């Protein structure tokens, strides 16, 4: 039976992913920056109307109850619309701008860079195991930061790499990042994964067949930014730039 486990990571420190700080397992391979996985979407940004916190709550009431068949809910919507209208806010225009803003944000999140297809590269990030063979994980999500839990929004699709490593990698401690090398391709796909605190549909923008997976810090190597041991500072998430 297929075991699916998405480990909830928690890490505070920052990691600089550059050639000066990384102990790359395959020095002949170019280092791929996470920013290159998120190509620019050439569309005009959508401006949202300026509203107060109380007006945001009124707009949320309209969104939540406008399609309800209950008379009490419709009364809430009518009351909220009136308050907003009295404040000079065009509710329908505001909701339309919100919808267009969210659609653009999704297109930006899911845009992928096909120019890297088939390239053998090295990357550093945080692995979240999703498939095991015994004690070793053979499939992972590679992320630019730690902190993937059901109560946290996942990274943008173009900031998630589905990593395959048939040889298997034993995750000794989930609180450290890794450096991987392999062949990467743009391959957007959505899968339902089991997190420790619930299930979540995760859209992944890329797939990589890994050649090597190595611990980023090796054994007892200090944080290249702070000089501290990576286990010392524990917060909610760390980032790989």
Rosetta blueprint (number, residue, H / E / L):
1 X L
2 X L
3 X L
4 X L
5 X L
6 X E
7 X L
8 X L
9 X L
10 X L
11 X L
12 X L
13 X L
14 X L
15 X E
16 X L
17 X L
18 X L
19 X L
20 X L
21 X L
22 X L
23 X L
24 X L
25 X L
26 X L
27 X L
28 X L
29 X L
30 X E
31 X E
32 X L
33 X L
34 X H
35 X H
36 X H
37 X H
38 X L
39 X L
40 X L
41 X L
42 X L
43 X L
44 X L
45 X L
46 X L
47 X L
48 X L
49 X L
50 X L
51 X L
52 X L
53 X H
54 X H
55 X H
56 X H
57 X H
58 X H
59 X H
60 X H
61 X H
62 X H
63 X H
64 X H
65 X H
66 X L
67 X L
68 X L
69 X L
70 X L
71 X H
72 X H
73 X H
74 X H
75 X H
76 X H
77 X H
78 X H
79 X H
80 X H
81 X H
82 X H
83 X H
84 X H
85 X H
86 X H
87 X L
88 X L
89 X L
90 X L
91 X H
92 X H
93 X H
94 X H
95 X H
96 X H
97 X H
98 X H
99 X H
100 X H
101 X H
102 X H
103 X H
104 X H
105 X H
106 X H
107 X H
108 X H
109 X H
110 X H
111 X L
112 X L
113 X L
114 X H
115 X H
116 X H
117 X L
118 X L
119 X E
120 X E
121 X E
122 X E
123 X E
124 X E
125 X E
126 X E
127 X E
128 X E
129 X E
130 X E
131 X E
132 X E
133 X E
134 X L
135 X L
136 X E
137 X E
138 X E
139 X E
140 X E
141 X E
142 X E
143 X E
144 X L
145 X E
146 X L
147 X L
148 X L
149 X L
150 X L
151 X L
152 X L
153 X L
154 X L
155 X L
156 X L
157 X H
158 X H
159 X H
160 X E
161 X E
162 X E
163 X E
164 X E
165 X E
166 X E
167 X E
168 X E
169 X E
170 X L
171 X L
172 X L
173 X L
174 X L
175 X L
176 X L
177 X L
178 X E
179 X E
180 X E
181 X E
182 X E
183 X E
184 X E
185 X E
186 X E
187 X E
188 X E
189 X E
190 X E
191 X E
192 X E
193 X E
194 X E
195 X E
196 X L
197 X L
198 X E
199 X E
200 X E
201 X E
202 X E
203 X E
204 X E
205 X E
206 X E
207 X E
208 X E
209 X E
210 X E
211 X E
212 X E
213 X E
214 X E
215 X E
216 X L
217 X L
218 X L
219 X L
220 X L
221 X L
222 X E
223 X L
224 X L
225 X L
226 X L
227 X L
228 X L
229 X E
230 X L
231 X L
232 X L
233 X L
234 X L
235 X L
236 X L
237 X L
238 X L
239 X E
240 X E
241 X L
